[in-house]
Amino acid sequence: MKRLLTKLYSNKTAGAIRVFDVKSPLTQVLSILFVLICLFIIAFVLLPVVWVLLSGFKDIREITRGTSFLPASFDFGLYIKTWFQLSFTQYYINSFVVLIGGVFCAVIFNGLLAYVLGVLRPPGHRIVFAMVMWTMLIPPTTSIVAQFLNIRTTIDFIAELAGINATNSLLSVMPLWFIMGANAFWLILFKQFFEELPKEYMEAARLDGCSELGIFLRIILPLSKPIVIVVALFAAMAAWSDFLLPHLLLNGGDRATVMVRLFEFRTAMHVNDADRLRAVVFSIIPPMVIFSIFQKQITSGIATGGIKG
């Protein structure tokens, strides 16, 4: 075991345990214990996901019996049948409409405010930033009622003026976009990153007659690709998994998202338990794919945005 630990730690250049620490018996025991605990946590976290994925290959009779963890056969036709039976194509389109608009607003609006507070710094910017920080102390659920009433009143007023049905129009989706543009955490990430950018580029652009908006779009954003990617990924994950506000605004409409329909399936008479499990799989596939592909950008971007000076 000592040789194995020495080999594992021989190429380490950082961290709490180095290769010469492995010579201690206490360190060896703690290292093994730490690895076992990590493996247990990984198994504990992945077990429900694996169970749902495997249960999707079972029919309703096999699920009801519940005699085996593994399915009798891996029939992908069951997933395809549920996909078309529950019209998941439309729900995916609705969710991606919310996701794309939310990502755009998250990057542009939070980035613009961060540019003003971190680069331009007009009089009173400290007060504005303090007010933004205070919003992080307010639980989101305490303001959801007032937020919903304001949105609902505004949507109904605009829909009445335009003579359209707000429930089945893009108008009901737009508030979900704009809400993504007001996030204190993403603002902090942008602000800290913008403050470290070279000021010479901005000064040269101003001398060339470029406007502040042009500087933001043509200089700041291209130089800030790491943090833009991170905020975009966070916004995409949040927009896809958001349930409460889309449920209040889109419930019963043709633009309901995957999460809203997934909630409605719990009482649908035409949906059995096997279909519900496969619907859960459909709902978790995009976040899993996004995180699997961009996990390096997420971790490195947070570290970059959190380091100052």
N, C-alpha and C positions, 0 to 999 in steps of 0.2 A: 504493500500500500504506500509505503514511503517513496518507493521508486516511481510509482504512478503519479503521486502528487508532485514530486520533483519535476517530472517530465511535463506535467500540465502547467506548472508555474515557471518553467525555465525561460520562456519567451516573454514573460510579463515585464513591462516597463513602467507600470503605474498601478496604483491600488493599495489597499491596506495590507495585503499579504504578498510578500516577495518570496523568491526561491529559497533564501537562507532562513526564512521563518518556518518553512516546512520541516526543518530538522527537529523542531520541538514537538514532543508527543502531544502536548495539549493543543497545539495549532493543528496537528493532523486530525485529531478527534473533532475539533470545532469545524474544520473545513469539510469533513465528511458529513457532519450533522447539518451544516449549512446547505450543502448540496441536496441532501435528502429532504430538507424542509422546502427548498425551492422546487424540487420535483413534485412534492406533494401539493404545493400551491398550484403548479401548472396543471396537474391532473385534476385538481378540484375545480379549476376555472374552465378547463376544456371539456370536462365530462358532460355537462348539460348540452353544450354545442354539438358534441359528437352524438349524443343520444338523440337530439332532434334531427340531425342529418340522417342517421340510420333509421329512425322511426318513419321518415318520409318515404322509405322504400316498402313500408308495410301497408297492407290493406286494413280496412276497419276491423275485420274479424281477427286478424293477427294482433292488432293493437289492443283490442278488447281482452283477448286471452292473456297477453302480457307474459308469455312464458319464456321468451328469449330476448336477450339484449340485441343480438344480430338479427337482421331480417332473413326470411327464408330465401329470398332472391333479390338481386339488385335490379329492379325494373324501373328504368328511367321514364317509362311510359306513364307511370303514376304521376310523376312531377309534371310532365307535359299535359296530361289530362286536367290536372288541377289548375295549371296556369291558364288554359283556355276556358275552363269551366267558370272560374272566378274572375275572368277578364283582367288579369294582372297587367297586360300590356298597357291598358288605359291608366291604371293606377301608377305604373312606373313612369309613364309620360307626365302625369300630373306631379309626381314627386320630383322629377328632374326639372320641370318648369319652376317649381318652388326653389329647388336647389340652385339652379343657374342664376336666377334673379337674386337670391339671397347671397350667393358668393360675390356677385358683382357689387351689390350694395355694401357688403361687409368690407371689401377692399377699398372701394372708392370713398365712401362716407367716413369710415373710421380713419382711413389714410389721410383724407383732407383735414380732418380735425387734428390728427396727430402732427401734420405738417404745420398747421397754424400754431399749435401749442409748443411744438418742439423746435421749430426752425424760425418762423416769423416772430413769434412771441410778442404779440401786440399788448398794449396796456390792459391789465386785468387777466392775463392768461393764467396766472397762478390761481386766481379765484375760480376760473372756469375748470381748471384741472382738478382743484380740490372738490368741486361739486361733482365732477365725474367720478372721482374716487369714492365719494360718499354714496353714490348709487350702488356700489358693490356691497354696502352694508345692509341694503334693503332686500329682503327675501322676494324673489320674483312672484311668488304666489300671493303676496299681500297687495300687489298692484294689478293683478290679472283682471279683476272685475272692472276697475276704472279704465284700464287699457282696452278691454273688450267693448265697454260701452262707448268710449270715444271712437274706436274704429268702426263699430256698428253704426253709430249715428252719422259719421262722415260718409261711409259707404252708401247708406240709404239716401242721404242728401244728394250725393253725386249721381246715384242711379236714378233718382226721381227727376233730376234735371236732364239727364241724358235719355231718359225713357227706356232703360234697359233693366233686365233681371239681374240683380247683383249676385244672386246665388250661383248662377251658372255662367258668369262672365269672368274675365280676367281681373276685373276690379276687386273681386273677393280675395284674390291671391296677392295683389300688390302690397297690402299691409305686412304680409309675411316676409316680403323682400326688405321693406324699409326698416323693420325691427332689427334685422341683421346688421344694419348700418349704425346701430347705437349699442355698442358693446364695450364696456370699460376695459375688460381684459385685453381684447384685441387692440384697443387704442393704446394701451400701455406698451404692448409689444412694438407697435409701429413707432411710437414716440421715442422709445429708447434706441431703436435702430436708426431712426432719422437723425438723432442727435450726434451719432458717431460718423455720419457721412461727411466727406470733405466739403468744406464750405466754398472752396475755390471754384468748383463747378457751378454752383448757384450764382456766385458773384459774376463769373464770366458770362453766364446766360443773361443776367440782368443788364450787364453792359451792352450786350447784343440786342437789347430791347425785348427780351422774352418776358411774357407776363408770369405772374406767380402760378397761375393755373397751368401754363405751359411748362414751367419749371417742374411742377409736380408730376405732370404726365410724361414729359420727355426726358427728365433727368432723375428725379427721385424714384419713381416706380421702376425704371430699368435697373437702377443701382441697388434696389431693394428686393430683388427677386427671391432671395431666401426667405425673408419674412413674409413676403406676399404669398408665397406658396404655403407657408405654415398657416397663415390666417385663412387662406382659401380652403385649405383642407379642414381646418376646424369648423369653418362656416358650412362646408359641405356635409360634414358629419352631423352638425347640429341641425341643419335644415332637414336632412333625411330622417333623423330620429325624433324630431319634434312632434309632439302629439297634442298637447292641451289646446294651444291657440288654433292650430289647424282644425281640431275637432270642433271648437266653438264657431269658427268662421266658415268651414267648408262642410260641416256635417249635413248629410242628405243631398249635397250638390253633386253635379257631374265632375267637379274638379277635386274630389276627395283624394288625399294622398294614400300611400300604402299603409302608413301607421293608423290612419283614421279607419280605413276599411278593415284592417286587421282587428281593430277593437270591435267593429260592428259584427264581425264574423262570429263572435262568441255567442250571440243569440240568434243567428240566422238558422232557420229550419232546414235549408237546403245544403248546409255545410256540416259535414261530420268531423269527428276528431282527427281523422287522417288528413283531411283537407286543411284543417286548421294548422296542423304541424307542418305541412308542406308550405302553407302560407307564411309561417314564421321563418322558414328557411329562405323563402323569396325575399323577406324583409331584411334579413341580416347579410345577404350576399354582397350588396354594394359597399357597406361599411367595411366588411372584411377584406374585400378586394382593394379598396382605397388605402386602408391602413397597411396591408401587406406590401403594396407597391411603394408607398411613400413614407414608411415608418422612419427611415433614415433622415428624410427631410424634416419630419415632425420633431424628432429629438434634437437634431442639430440646430434647427431653426429656433426652438425654445431656448436652447443654450446661448445662441447668438443674440437673441432679443433680450435675454435676461442679464447679459454682461454689459456693464457700463464702466468706462474709464480704463 
